[in-house]
Amino acid sequence: MQEETITLSTPSPAQGSEGIYLIAAHPNWRESRVNRRLLDSAGTVARVDSNDLYSRYPDYCIDVPAEQARLAAAQLIVLMHPIHWYSMPALQKLWLDDVLSYGWAYGLGGDALRGKDLWLVATTGSPESSYHPQGYNRYFFDAFLPPYEQTAALCGMRFLPPLLLHGAHSASEAEVTDHIETFRQRLQSYPQWPELDELDSCPGCDVPAADRPGD
């Protein structure tokens, strides 16, 4: 069977005030029905800087300065991944741990991301009906969003309404195609999204210096 390859874009630090940085995380693209096509679609939008984490960092050794430069160059930051155990894939979480560092992304002097937007684009294997108090996932899907929302808030970013596709394994081809086109159009039209006018400004979550004393 022929191996699939992922084409990585070259980092573009000078993206401009409305640049988009898309961080894609999928541990096995060969099994991806939707996320792979979403990543390919993002590649057709000129101002999107896409980064496939599992191809770029197979050793889990993240280039923090390079990642921070790409974040600084963008206005919209997109986290795109399948939901794994009600959260994000492991390398995506490591990326957050390493890149969103104290003193850069949050805390004293950490204002590099303040005023930017964070957008979650995610898929689930289970249908939406399973995310219900009477379903086997026991909670509405919104119950799993607070860690994403608070990550944005701590960094002074707005958390935009997520774009979700539930039941990615069983969705019809028409549903998948419509979802991918919606995603592409949203990237193309950002920041001219009507709902952005109704969102609150970026929250302030100041971390007292006493909560993070120096070594």
N, C-alpha and C positions, 0 to 999 in steps of 0.2 A: 504494500500500500504506500502510495506516495506521501511523503511527509508534507504537512502544511507549513507555510512560512508566514510570519507576520512582518509587515513592513513598518518600520518605526520612523516617525518623522524626526527631522533634525531639530533640536531645540532652537527656538527663535526668541531671544531675549527682548527684541524690539517689536513686540506684538502690537503695541499701541494701547490706548485707554480702554478699548473694547475687545481686547484679545481674549481668547478662550483656551484654557489648559484642561485637557481631558485626561484623567488618570484612569486607565482601564485595568481591571484585575480579574483574570479568569485563569484558574490553575490548569485547565485543559481545554484549549481552544478547539481541539478536534471534536469535543463533545458538545460544543456550544451551538445551539440552534439559532439564538437571537443575538447574544452579545457580540459574536463575531461579525454579524451583519451590521450591527450598530456601529462598531468600530470602523468597518469599511465605509459606511455612510458618512461618518464624521470626517473621513479623509477627503471627501469631495467638497468640504467647506474650507475655503482658503485660509481663514484666520484661526482655524483650530489647530493647536499644537497637541498632538496625541502621544501618549506614552503608555505602552503596554508593559506593565510592571513585571510580569512573569517572564517576558522575553528579555527585557533590559537588565533585570537583576535576578538571574537564575540562581545565583549564590546567596541571595538575600542581603547583599552588601550594597546598601543604598548610598548613592552619591548625594549627600545632603546639600552641599553648596549648589550643585547643578539644579537640584529640585527646587530649592528656594529661589533661585534665579528665574526659573520658569514660572513659579507662582507669582513672583513680584511683577512679571511682565504681563500678567493676565488680569482681567476684571471679573471674568466668570470662571469658576473652578468647578469641574464636573467630576464626580465620583461615579464611575460606571462599573457595575459588577453584579453577579448573581448573589442572592442572599444565601449565606451558608450558616446554618444553625442560628437563625434570627439575627445575623450580623453580617459583617463583611469577611471576605477571604483573608487568610492569615497574612499574606504579604501586604495587602492594603492596610491592615492594622499596624504592621511594623512600619510602613511608610509614614503613617500618622505619628507614631511614637517618635520616630527619628527626625522627621522633617519639621513638624510643628513644635519647635523647641521653645522652652521658656526663654524670655528675653528677645525672641525674634517674632514668634507668632502670638504670644500672650505674655502677661505678667509685666514687670517693670521694663519699659523700653520695648516691649514686644508688640509693635503696632504695624508690622509689615503687611498684614492682611486686612487691616481695618478698612471698612468701606467696600469691600469686595462682596461678590455673591457666591454662594455654594449651592450646587444643584446635584441632587441624588438621582441617578438613572439606574434603576435596579429591576431585576427579574426574580420571580419566585417559581419554583417547580410546582408548588401546590396551587390549586385554584383559589380565587378570592373567597369563595364560600367557606374554605377551611379556616380562614382568619376571622373567627366568630366565637363568642362565648359557648356556643353549642357545637363548634367544630373542633377538629382534633388539634388545631393550633391554639385554641382557647381564648385568644385575644384578637381584637381588630388589629389590622396591620399597623395602624397609627401608634399602637403601644410600643412598637419596636423602634420608633423614630427618635425619641428623646436623646440618645447618645449622639446622633448626627446633629440634631438641632443645637445641643449644648456645645458641641465642638465648634460649630459656626459662631455661636454667641460668645464663647470665651475668646475667640480670635477677632471679634468685632465684625463678623460677616453676617449678611442676611442669608437665612436658610430659605431657599425658594421651594415652592410646592414640588414634590418629587414627581418624576415620570416613572410609572410602574407598569410592568406587564406581569400579571399573575398567570400561573398555569402555563409557563413557557413551553413545557414539553408537549402539552395537549392543545394549545391554541391553534386555530385554523391558519392556513397560509395567508388568507386575506387579513386576519387580525394581526399577524406578524408584519406583513407588508405595510399595513396602515400605521402600525406603531413605529416602524423604522422611518417612514416618511414624516410622521409627526416630529420625531426626534430631529431629523435633518432640518426640517423647517424651523424648529425652535432654535437650533444653533444658528441658522442663517439669519433669523430675524432679531436675535438678542441685540440690544436690550429693549426692543420695541414689543414687549409682552404686556398686554393690557392689565394683567393682574399685578404687575410690579408697582403700579401707581397706588394700589391699595395696601401694599405691605408696609409695615412699620420700618423705620430706619434701623440701622444696625444697632443692636443692644450694647450696653456697656457692662462688662463683667470684669471690673478691676480686681486684681489679685494683690492683697496687701503684701508688702515686702517681707513682713514678719512671717508670712505663711511659707515663704521659700527662702530661708536664710542661706547665706553663702557658705561654701565649704570651709 
